[in-house]
């Protein structure tokens, strides 16, 4: 299998992913297991949250009107109603005095030395959410605080998108220093997928074919064996057991990536074996497919920021190029040596990257660019 003389544009490859990969069905999941799960349908409160006025602190429940005039020289004796944070406020009370502002007496009263206002130290009924309020919209990737709200709403389970089940096939000779498999596993988990298994198929067409024909997954990532070399059989194996729709993409790094489906319509992404090419073919194509399957925004999950170029960014017309950059000032970046020069270290040493479209011959100094930031704040990330 040889690459097409003129590789297809990245836009065509992305359009293929968007056209052929759809969101997985919903499933019911317990609220306690929802962290990072994606909501399948908007969730509304069926009751006020909290359902009743409740104490925000440990102390003594009182009627605020009964504390008027209280002071250290004029302590007032009030009925003793000890209360803990989270407890419902007893009838006839509307405030809580802190433990250190009350002195209890054996006779069942508390000595109040400071006046409190109505609702002081009280969480009012419905202040978190009124009945029918939106708690989580469709497509939300739930965080711990949102899960706590759902539990407060009395929900035991909700509908979430099923996690994509992913198979990774290593179509290269086994190596103790192989980084592609672990890197892709981490990326799949970041994007909400579950790696079911990793199969070492090696550089044999028959083994790759067998790995593609196995069922029980939603998408297959084949790493390595995608080039025009005599030992590269991934594309040919896919063509034999399914549909090789695209092979060869105008993406640098990542030119030898490919796309297709098994005969059972399971998406297959062919990722180059070179680590930098594997990384960005994943980010632009495989990650997009997994995020679409899982109901997430398919765009690269990085914060982006408009900045200026401190030095010229060079790129070849006809190729979408990923350019690693680093900050020179708070609002300017400069290019690092390319992936072709220093490999994956270009990404490891960068503050982010710029995507140069295929119709541009780079950017001159002072040009505005969109920088995708490596700042630990991946959208919906780990």
TORKOL-4160 file (C-alpha; in steps of 0.2 Angstrom, whole numbers, padded with zeros to 4 digits, m for minus):
382
<pt num="1" X="0000" Y="0000" Z="0000"/>
<pt num="2" X="0007" Y="0017" Z="m0005"/>
<pt num="3" X="0002" Y="0034" Z="m0001"/>
<pt num="4" X="m0008" Y="0044" Z="m0013"/>
<pt num="5" X="0003" Y="0056" Z="m0023"/>
<pt num="6" X="m0007" Y="0071" Z="m0017"/>
<pt num="7" X="m0012" Y="0069" Z="0001"/>
<pt num="8" X="m0030" Y="0075" Z="0006"/>
<pt num="9" X="m0031" Y="0091" Z="0016"/>
<pt num="10" X="m0034" Y="0090" Z="0035"/>
<pt num="11" X="m0051" Y="0099" Z="0033"/>
<pt num="12" X="m0056" Y="0084" Z="0022"/>
<pt num="13" X="m0051" Y="0071" Z="0035"/>
<pt num="14" X="m0059" Y="0081" Z="0049"/>
<pt num="15" X="m0075" Y="0082" Z="0039"/>
<pt num="16" X="m0074" Y="0063" Z="0036"/>
<pt num="17" X="m0073" Y="0060" Z="0055"/>
<pt num="18" X="m0088" Y="0072" Z="0058"/>
<pt num="19" X="m0098" Y="0064" Z="0045"/>
<pt num="20" X="m0095" Y="0046" Z="0050"/>
<pt num="21" X="m0093" Y="0046" Z="0069"/>
<pt num="22" X="m0108" Y="0049" Z="0080"/>
<pt num="23" X="m0112" Y="0050" Z="0098"/>
<pt num="24" X="m0114" Y="0034" Z="0107"/>
<pt num="25" X="m0131" Y="0029" Z="0116"/>
<pt num="26" X="m0135" Y="0034" Z="0134"/>
<pt num="27" X="m0134" Y="0023" Z="0149"/>
<pt num="28" X="m0140" Y="0025" Z="0167"/>
<pt num="29" X="m0126" Y="0028" Z="0180"/>
<pt num="30" X="m0126" Y="0030" Z="0198"/>
<pt num="31" X="m0123" Y="0048" Z="0204"/>
<pt num="32" X="m0108" Y="0042" Z="0215"/>
<pt num="33" X="m0099" Y="0036" Z="0199"/>
<pt num="34" X="m0102" Y="0051" Z="0188"/>
<pt num="35" X="m0085" Y="0061" Z="0189"/>
<pt num="36" X="m0080" Y="0066" Z="0171"/>
<pt num="37" X="m0095" Y="0058" Z="0164"/>
<pt num="38" X="m0105" Y="0067" Z="0150"/>
<pt num="39" X="m0123" Y="0071" Z="0153"/>
<pt num="40" X="m0135" Y="0064" Z="0140"/>
<pt num="41" X="m0150" Y="0075" Z="0143"/>
<pt num="42" X="m0152" Y="0091" Z="0153"/>
<pt num="43" X="m0156" Y="0088" Z="0172"/>
<pt num="44" X="m0168" Y="0099" Z="0181"/>
<pt num="45" X="m0171" Y="0100" Z="0200"/>
<pt num="46" X="m0187" Y="0092" Z="0205"/>
<pt num="47" X="m0188" Y="0101" Z="0221"/>
<pt num="48" X="m0180" Y="0116" Z="0230"/>
<pt num="49" X="m0161" Y="0113" Z="0235"/>
<pt num="50" X="m0160" Y="0113" Z="0250"/>
<pt num="51" X="m0177" Y="0107" Z="0253"/>
<pt num="52" X="m0178" Y="0117" Z="0270"/>
<pt num="53" X="m0168" Y="0131" Z="0279"/>
<pt num="54" X="m0153" Y="0123" Z="0287"/>
<pt num="55" X="m0138" Y="0128" Z="0297"/>
<pt num="56" X="m0122" Y="0133" Z="0289"/>
<pt num="57" X="m0112" Y="0131" Z="0305"/>
<pt num="58" X="m0113" Y="0122" Z="0322"/>
<pt num="59" X="m0121" Y="0133" Z="0335"/>
<pt num="60" X="m0138" Y="0137" Z="0343"/>
<pt num="61" X="m0154" Y="0140" Z="0333"/>
<pt num="62" X="m0163" Y="0156" Z="0339"/>
<pt num="63" X="m0176" Y="0168" Z="0334"/>
<pt num="64" X="m0166" Y="0183" Z="0328"/>
<pt num="65" X="m0179" Y="0195" Z="0335"/>
<pt num="66" X="m0176" Y="0188" Z="0352"/>
<pt num="67" X="m0157" Y="0193" Z="0352"/>
<pt num="68" X="m0160" Y="0211" Z="0349"/>
<pt num="69" X="m0150" Y="0221" Z="0363"/>
<pt num="70" X="m0139" Y="0206" Z="0367"/>
<pt num="71" X="m0121" Y="0210" Z="0372"/>
<pt num="72" X="m0107" Y="0206" Z="0384"/>
<pt num="73" X="m0114" Y="0217" Z="0397"/>
<pt num="74" X="m0132" Y="0212" Z="0393"/>
<pt num="75" X="m0132" Y="0193" Z="0390"/>
<pt num="76" X="m0150" Y="0187" Z="0385"/>
<pt num="77" X="m0155" Y="0169" Z="0391"/>
<pt num="78" X="m0164" Y="0160" Z="0376"/>
<pt num="79" X="m0170" Y="0142" Z="0374"/>
<pt num="80" X="m0156" Y="0130" Z="0371"/>
<pt num="81" X="m0158" Y="0122" Z="0354"/>
<pt num="82" X="m0141" Y="0115" Z="0349"/>
<pt num="83" X="m0139" Y="0112" Z="0330"/>
<pt num="84" X="m0126" Y="0105" Z="0318"/>
<pt num="85" X="m0121" Y="0112" Z="0301"/>
<pt num="86" X="m0133" Y="0104" Z="0288"/>
<pt num="87" X="m0147" Y="0102" Z="0301"/>
<pt num="88" X="m0164" Y="0109" Z="0297"/>
<pt num="89" X="m0168" Y="0125" Z="0307"/>
<pt num="90" X="m0181" Y="0121" Z="0320"/>
<pt num="91" X="m0199" Y="0129" Z="0319"/>
<pt num="92" X="m0199" Y="0146" Z="0327"/>
<pt num="93" X="m0181" Y="0150" Z="0324"/>
<pt num="94" X="m0172" Y="0159" Z="0309"/>
<pt num="95" X="m0154" Y="0161" Z="0313"/>
<pt num="96" X="m0139" Y="0152" Z="0321"/>
<pt num="97" X="m0127" Y="0160" Z="0334"/>
<pt num="98" X="m0110" Y="0152" Z="0334"/>
<pt num="99" X="m0104" Y="0141" Z="0348"/>
<pt num="100" X="m0092" Y="0154" Z="0354"/>
<pt num="101" X="m0105" Y="0167" Z="0356"/>
<pt num="102" X="m0116" Y="0156" Z="0367"/>
<pt num="103" X="m0114" Y="0150" Z="0385"/>
<pt num="104" X="m0125" Y="0135" Z="0389"/>
<pt num="105" X="m0133" Y="0133" Z="0407"/>
<pt num="106" X="m0139" Y="0117" Z="0415"/>
<pt num="107" X="m0156" Y="0124" Z="0416"/>
<pt num="108" X="m0158" Y="0122" Z="0397"/>
<pt num="109" X="m0155" Y="0139" Z="0391"/>
<pt num="110" X="m0141" Y="0147" Z="0381"/>
<pt num="111" X="m0133" Y="0164" Z="0386"/>
<pt num="112" X="m0132" Y="0175" Z="0370"/>
<pt num="113" X="m0120" Y="0189" Z="0370"/>
<pt num="114" X="m0122" Y="0196" Z="0353"/>
<pt num="115" X="m0137" Y="0200" Z="0342"/>
<pt num="116" X="m0139" Y="0191" Z="0325"/>
<pt num="117" X="m0149" Y="0196" Z="0310"/>
<pt num="118" X="m0163" Y="0185" Z="0302"/>
<pt num="119" X="m0156" Y="0171" Z="0291"/>
<pt num="120" X="m0138" Y="0174" Z="0298"/>
<pt num="121" X="m0128" Y="0158" Z="0297"/>
<pt num="122" X="m0143" Y="0149" Z="0288"/>
<pt num="123" X="m0144" Y="0142" Z="0271"/>
<pt num="124" X="m0161" Y="0147" Z="0264"/>
<pt num="125" X="m0173" Y="0134" Z="0256"/>
<pt num="126" X="m0170" Y="0135" Z="0237"/>
<pt num="127" X="m0155" Y="0146" Z="0238"/>
<pt num="128" X="m0144" Y="0133" Z="0228"/>
<pt num="129" X="m0158" Y="0129" Z="0216"/>
<pt num="130" X="m0177" Y="0132" Z="0214"/>
<pt num="131" X="m0189" Y="0119" Z="0208"/>
<pt num="132" X="m0186" Y="0115" Z="0189"/>
<pt num="133" X="m0170" Y="0125" Z="0189"/>
<pt num="134" X="m0157" Y="0118" Z="0177"/>
<pt num="135" X="m0143" Y="0108" Z="0186"/>
<pt num="136" X="m0133" Y="0102" Z="0172"/>
<pt num="137" X="m0136" Y="0104" Z="0153"/>
<pt num="138" X="m0134" Y="0091" Z="0140"/>
<pt num="139" X="m0116" Y="0088" Z="0135"/>
<pt num="140" X="m0109" Y="0094" Z="0152"/>
<pt num="141" X="m0094" Y="0084" Z="0158"/>
<pt num="142" X="m0098" Y="0083" Z="0177"/>
<pt num="143" X="m0086" Y="0089" Z="0190"/>
<pt num="144" X="m0086" Y="0085" Z="0209"/>
<pt num="145" X="m0096" Y="0100" Z="0214"/>
<pt num="146" X="m0109" Y="0097" Z="0201"/>
<pt num="147" X="m0111" Y="0079" Z="0207"/>
<pt num="148" X="m0114" Y="0086" Z="0225"/>
<pt num="149" X="m0128" Y="0096" Z="0218"/>
<pt num="150" X="m0136" Y="0081" Z="0210"/>
<pt num="151" X="m0135" Y="0071" Z="0226"/>
<pt num="152" X="m0142" Y="0086" Z="0235"/>
<pt num="153" X="m0157" Y="0086" Z="0223"/>
<pt num="154" X="m0160" Y="0068" Z="0228"/>
<pt num="155" X="m0155" Y="0060" Z="0212"/>
<pt num="156" X="m0149" Y="0042" Z="0213"/>
<pt num="157" X="m0144" Y="0040" Z="0195"/>
<pt num="158" X="m0144" Y="0050" Z="0178"/>
<pt num="159" X="m0142" Y="0047" Z="0160"/>
<pt num="160" X="m0124" Y="0049" Z="0153"/>
<pt num="161" X="m0116" Y="0045" Z="0137"/>
<pt num="162" X="m0108" Y="0028" Z="0136"/>
<pt num="163" X="m0089" Y="0029" Z="0137"/>
<pt num="164" X="m0081" Y="0025" Z="0121"/>
<pt num="165" X="m0072" Y="0008" Z="0121"/>
<pt num="166" X="m0055" Y="0009" Z="0112"/>
<pt num="167" X="m0043" Y="m0004" Z="0106"/>
<pt num="168" X="m0025" Y="0001" Z="0103"/>
<pt num="169" X="m0016" Y="m0010" Z="0090"/>
<pt num="170" X="0003" Y="m0009" Z="0089"/>
<pt num="171" X="0008" Y="m0012" Z="0071"/>
<pt num="172" X="0027" Y="m0011" Z="0074"/>
<pt num="173" X="0041" Y="m0021" Z="0081"/>
<pt num="174" X="0040" Y="m0023" Z="0100"/>
<pt num="175" X="0052" Y="m0011" Z="0109"/>
<pt num="176" X="0056" Y="m0008" Z="0127"/>
<pt num="177" X="0057" Y="0011" Z="0124"/>
<pt num="178" X="0040" Y="0012" Z="0114"/>
<pt num="179" X="0031" Y="0028" Z="0119"/>
<pt num="180" X="0016" Y="0028" Z="0107"/>
<pt num="181" X="0006" Y="0015" Z="0116"/>
<pt num="182" X="0007" Y="0023" Z="0134"/>
<pt num="183" X="0005" Y="0041" Z="0126"/>
<pt num="184" X="m0011" Y="0036" Z="0117"/>
<pt num="185" X="m0018" Y="0027" Z="0132"/>
<pt num="186" X="m0016" Y="0043" Z="0142"/>
<pt num="187" X="m0024" Y="0054" Z="0128"/>
<pt num="188" X="m0039" Y="0042" Z="0126"/>
<pt num="189" X="m0042" Y="0043" Z="0145"/>
<pt num="190" X="m0041" Y="0062" Z="0144"/>
<pt num="191" X="m0054" Y="0062" Z="0131"/>
<pt num="192" X="m0066" Y="0051" Z="0141"/>
<pt num="193" X="m0062" Y="0034" Z="0132"/>
<pt num="194" X="m0058" Y="0017" Z="0140"/>
<pt num="195" X="m0044" Y="0007" Z="0133"/>
<pt num="196" X="m0051" Y="m0011" Z="0132"/>
<pt num="197" X="m0035" Y="m0019" Z="0127"/>
<pt num="198" X="m0018" Y="m0015" Z="0118"/>
<pt num="199" X="m0013" Y="m0028" Z="0105"/>
<pt num="200" X="0004" Y="m0030" Z="0099"/>
<pt num="201" X="0002" Y="m0036" Z="0081"/>
<pt num="202" X="0019" Y="m0032" Z="0075"/>
<pt num="203" X="0023" Y="m0029" Z="0056"/>
<pt num="204" X="0012" Y="m0043" Z="0049"/>
<pt num="205" X="m0003" Y="m0040" Z="0039"/>
<pt num="206" X="m0012" Y="m0056" Z="0045"/>
<pt num="207" X="m0010" Y="m0050" Z="0064"/>
<pt num="208" X="m0016" Y="m0033" Z="0060"/>
<pt num="209" X="m0030" Y="m0040" Z="0051"/>
<pt num="210" X="m0035" Y="m0051" Z="0065"/>
<pt num="211" X="m0034" Y="m0036" Z="0078"/>
<pt num="212" X="m0046" Y="m0026" Z="0067"/>
<pt num="213" X="m0059" Y="m0040" Z="0065"/>
<pt num="214" X="m0061" Y="m0043" Z="0084"/>
<pt num="215" X="m0077" Y="m0035" Z="0090"/>
<pt num="216" X="m0082" Y="m0027" Z="0107"/>
<pt num="217" X="m0075" Y="m0010" Z="0104"/>
<pt num="218" X="m0081" Y="0007" Z="0097"/>
<pt num="219" X="m0065" Y="0013" Z="0089"/>
<pt num="220" X="m0048" Y="0005" Z="0084"/>
<pt num="221" X="m0032" Y="0015" Z="0084"/>
<pt num="222" X="m0018" Y="0007" Z="0074"/>
<pt num="223" X="m0001" Y="0014" Z="0078"/>
<pt num="224" X="0013" Y="0012" Z="0066"/>
<pt num="225" X="0015" Y="0003" Z="0049"/>
<pt num="226" X="0006" Y="0017" Z="0040"/>
<pt num="227" X="0020" Y="0023" Z="0029"/>
<pt num="228" X="0025" Y="0017" Z="0011"/>
<pt num="229" X="0039" Y="0006" Z="0017"/>
<pt num="230" X="0039" Y="m0013" Z="0013"/>
<pt num="231" X="0036" Y="m0017" Z="0031"/>
<pt num="232" X="0021" Y="m0006" Z="0033"/>
<pt num="233" X="0005" Y="m0016" Z="0031"/>
<pt num="234" X="m0008" Y="m0006" Z="0042"/>
<pt num="235" X="m0017" Y="0002" Z="0027"/>
<pt num="236" X="m0017" Y="m0014" Z="0017"/>
<pt num="237" X="m0024" Y="m0024" Z="0032"/>
<pt num="238" X="m0038" Y="m0011" Z="0034"/>
<pt num="239" X="m0042" Y="m0012" Z="0016"/>
<pt num="240" X="m0044" Y="m0031" Z="0016"/>
<pt num="241" X="m0056" Y="m0032" Z="0031"/>
<pt num="242" X="m0066" Y="m0015" Z="0029"/>
<pt num="243" X="m0064" Y="0001" Z="0021"/>
<pt num="244" X="m0049" Y="0012" Z="0019"/>
<pt num="245" X="m0057" Y="0029" Z="0015"/>
<pt num="246" X="m0042" Y="0040" Z="0017"/>
<pt num="247" X="m0023" Y="0037" Z="0018"/>
<pt num="248" X="m0011" Y="0051" Z="0017"/>
<pt num="249" X="m0016" Y="0068" Z="0025"/>
<pt num="250" X="m0008" Y="0085" Z="0022"/>
<pt num="251" X="m0003" Y="0087" Z="0040"/>
<pt num="252" X="0014" Y="0089" Z="0047"/>
<pt num="253" X="0018" Y="0080" Z="0058"/>
<pt num="254" X="0006" Y="0066" Z="0054"/>
<pt num="255" X="0007" Y="0064" Z="0035"/>
<pt num="256" X="0004" Y="0045" Z="0034"/>
<pt num="257" X="m0011" Y="0045" Z="0045"/>
<pt num="258" X="m0027" Y="0036" Z="0038"/>
<pt num="259" X="m0045" Y="0034" Z="0041"/>
<pt num="260" X="m0058" Y="0020" Z="0038"/>
<pt num="261" X="m0070" Y="0007" Z="0045"/>
<pt num="262" X="m0071" Y="m0011" Z="0049"/>
<pt num="263" X="m0084" Y="m0021" Z="0040"/>
<pt num="264" X="m0094" Y="m0019" Z="0056"/>
<pt num="265" X="m0093" Y="0000" Z="0053"/>
<pt num="266" X="m0081" Y="0002" Z="0068"/>
<pt num="267" X="m0071" Y="0018" Z="0065"/>
<pt num="268" X="m0052" Y="0014" Z="0063"/>
<pt num="269" X="m0039" Y="0028" Z="0064"/>
<pt num="270" X="m0021" Y="0024" Z="0057"/>
<pt num="271" X="m0008" Y="0033" Z="0067"/>
<pt num="272" X="0010" Y="0035" Z="0062"/>
<pt num="273" X="0023" Y="0027" Z="0072"/>
<pt num="274" X="0035" Y="0042" Z="0074"/>
<pt num="275" X="0030" Y="0049" Z="0091"/>
<pt num="276" X="0027" Y="0067" Z="0086"/>
<pt num="277" X="0017" Y="0062" Z="0071"/>
<pt num="278" X="0007" Y="0049" Z="0082"/>
<pt num="279" X="0003" Y="0063" Z="0094"/>
<pt num="280" X="m0004" Y="0076" Z="0082"/>
<pt num="281" X="m0013" Y="0063" Z="0071"/>
<pt num="282" X="m0021" Y="0058" Z="0087"/>
<pt num="283" X="m0025" Y="0076" Z="0092"/>
<pt num="284" X="m0032" Y="0081" Z="0076"/>
<pt num="285" X="m0041" Y="0065" Z="0071"/>
<pt num="286" X="m0042" Y="0051" Z="0083"/>
<pt num="287" X="m0045" Y="0062" Z="0098"/>
<pt num="288" X="m0059" Y="0071" Z="0088"/>
<pt num="289" X="m0067" Y="0054" Z="0084"/>
<pt num="290" X="m0066" Y="0048" Z="0103"/>
<pt num="291" X="m0073" Y="0065" Z="0109"/>
<pt num="292" X="m0087" Y="0064" Z="0096"/>
<pt num="293" X="m0092" Y="0046" Z="0102"/>
<pt num="294" X="m0092" Y="0052" Z="0120"/>
<pt num="295" X="m0103" Y="0067" Z="0117"/>
<pt num="296" X="m0089" Y="0080" Z="0120"/>
<pt num="297" X="m0084" Y="0095" Z="0110"/>
<pt num="298" X="m0074" Y="0087" Z="0096"/>
<pt num="299" X="m0061" Y="0102" Z="0095"/>
<pt num="300" X="m0044" Y="0100" Z="0102"/>
<pt num="301" X="m0046" Y="0101" Z="0121"/>
<pt num="302" X="m0034" Y="0115" Z="0125"/>
<pt num="303" X="m0037" Y="0133" Z="0130"/>
<pt num="304" X="m0033" Y="0145" Z="0116"/>
<pt num="305" X="m0027" Y="0162" Z="0116"/>
<pt num="306" X="m0024" Y="0176" Z="0104"/>
<pt num="307" X="m0006" Y="0181" Z="0104"/>
<pt num="308" X="0008" Y="0189" Z="0093"/>
<pt num="309" X="0023" Y="0181" Z="0084"/>
<pt num="310" X="0039" Y="0188" Z="0091"/>
<pt num="311" X="0049" Y="0179" Z="0076"/>
<pt num="312" X="0043" Y="0173" Z="0060"/>
<pt num="313" X="0034" Y="0156" Z="0059"/>
<pt num="314" X="0040" Y="0146" Z="0043"/>
<pt num="315" X="0028" Y="0134" Z="0035"/>
<pt num="316" X="0026" Y="0126" Z="0018"/>
<pt num="317" X="0011" Y="0130" Z="0008"/>
<pt num="318" X="0000" Y="0114" Z="0005"/>
<pt num="319" X="0002" Y="0107" Z="0022"/>
<pt num="320" X="m0007" Y="0110" Z="0038"/>
<pt num="321" X="0008" Y="0112" Z="0050"/>
<pt num="322" X="0009" Y="0111" Z="0069"/>
<pt num="323" X="0021" Y="0123" Z="0075"/>
<pt num="324" X="0027" Y="0122" Z="0094"/>
<pt num="325" X="0030" Y="0139" Z="0102"/>
<pt num="326" X="0036" Y="0146" Z="0118"/>
<pt num="327" X="0032" Y="0163" Z="0127"/>
<pt num="328" X="0044" Y="0177" Z="0125"/>
<pt num="329" X="0032" Y="0190" Z="0134"/>
<pt num="330" X="0015" Y="0188" Z="0141"/>
<pt num="331" X="0007" Y="0191" Z="0124"/>
<pt num="332" X="0020" Y="0185" Z="0112"/>
<pt num="333" X="0027" Y="0168" Z="0106"/>
<pt num="334" X="0041" Y="0162" Z="0096"/>
<pt num="335" X="0043" Y="0146" Z="0087"/>
<pt num="336" X="0054" Y="0132" Z="0093"/>
<pt num="337" X="0064" Y="0120" Z="0083"/>
<pt num="338" X="0052" Y="0109" Z="0072"/>
<pt num="339" X="0047" Y="0091" Z="0076"/>
<pt num="340" X="0058" Y="0086" Z="0061"/>
<pt num="341" X="0073" Y="0093" Z="0071"/>
<pt num="342" X="0070" Y="0088" Z="0089"/>
<pt num="343" X="0055" Y="0076" Z="0088"/>
<pt num="344" X="0043" Y="0075" Z="0102"/>
<pt num="345" X="0054" Y="0086" Z="0113"/>
<pt num="346" X="0047" Y="0100" Z="0103"/>
<pt num="347" X="0030" Y="0097" Z="0111"/>
<pt num="348" X="0038" Y="0093" Z="0128"/>
<pt num="349" X="0048" Y="0110" Z="0129"/>
<pt num="350" X="0034" Y="0120" Z="0121"/>
<pt num="351" X="0021" Y="0132" Z="0130"/>
<pt num="352" X="0009" Y="0128" Z="0116"/>
<pt num="353" X="0007" Y="0126" Z="0098"/>
<pt num="354" X="0000" Y="0136" Z="0083"/>
<pt num="355" X="m0009" Y="0127" Z="0069"/>
<pt num="356" X="m0003" Y="0135" Z="0052"/>
<pt num="357" X="m0017" Y="0131" Z="0039"/>
<pt num="358" X="m0011" Y="0124" Z="0022"/>
<pt num="359" X="m0014" Y="0140" Z="0012"/>
<pt num="360" X="m0002" Y="0150" Z="0022"/>
<pt num="361" X="0017" Y="0151" Z="0021"/>
<pt num="362" X="0019" Y="0154" Z="0040"/>
<pt num="363" X="0017" Y="0170" Z="0049"/>
<pt num="364" X="0028" Y="0186" Z="0049"/>
<pt num="365" X="0034" Y="0194" Z="0065"/>
<pt num="366" X="0020" Y="0203" Z="0074"/>
<pt num="367" X="0006" Y="0193" Z="0066"/>
<pt num="368" X="m0009" Y="0188" Z="0077"/>
<pt num="369" X="m0010" Y="0169" Z="0079"/>
<pt num="370" X="m0021" Y="0158" Z="0090"/>
<pt num="371" X="m0010" Y="0148" Z="0102"/>
<pt num="372" X="m0017" Y="0131" Z="0110"/>
<pt num="373" X="m0009" Y="0132" Z="0127"/>
<pt num="374" X="0000" Y="0118" Z="0136"/>
<pt num="375" X="m0005" Y="0125" Z="0153"/>
<pt num="376" X="m0013" Y="0110" Z="0162"/>
<pt num="377" X="m0030" Y="0117" Z="0158"/>
<pt num="378" X="m0036" Y="0105" Z="0145"/>
<pt num="379" X="m0055" Y="0107" Z="0143"/>
<pt num="380" X="m0063" Y="0092" Z="0151"/>
<pt num="381" X="m0046" Y="0086" Z="0155"/>
<pt num="382" X="m0039" Y="0074" Z="0168"/>
